[in-house]
Amino acid sequence: MSLFENHADDHGCGCVPAPAEPDPATTADIMQARAIAAGLAEFGIGPAHWSAAYDREAAAVVLRVDTARGLYALAVPAPGQPFPVRHRGARIGALDCRRTYGTADSYVAALFAAYLRDRAALEIPGRDGCPRTENMV
């Protein structure tokens, strides 16, 4: 029996097997990553500049943000652990908060935006008062 034989009753359309459903913990982590990303909109990071997915290398769900300095990734850690930040595949630090029930996603978003700003990867509209050379006439 070939992989591409029609198994519409078992796998959906019959062309390829349907993907396995993610486990509930991964689904919850993806929902949290998306909630954190929604909080980044306040800082000028819209849906065109972020993605949330499971990363096998990090062994966690990550929120990737495309910035002027490249791709940054915020991993959703196990409960009680700090949120690690990765850049170009390497861990470069962690946010100054832990994943707990009391930690709001908007707070994590604000800390992540500040982390990016501190590394010159993000200019927060209306909040960064220092003129840059490219903004001068």
PEKAZI-V535593 format. One line per field, one symbol per residue. ss: DSSP state (a for helix, b for strand, c for the rest). A space follows every 50 residues. Layout:
ss->???
//
This chain:
ss->cccccccaaaaccccccccccccaaaaaaaaaaaaaaaaaaaacccaaab bbbbbccccbbbbbbbbccbbbbbbccccccbbbbbbccbbbbbbbbbcc ccccaaaaaaaaaaaaaaccccccccccccccaaacc
//
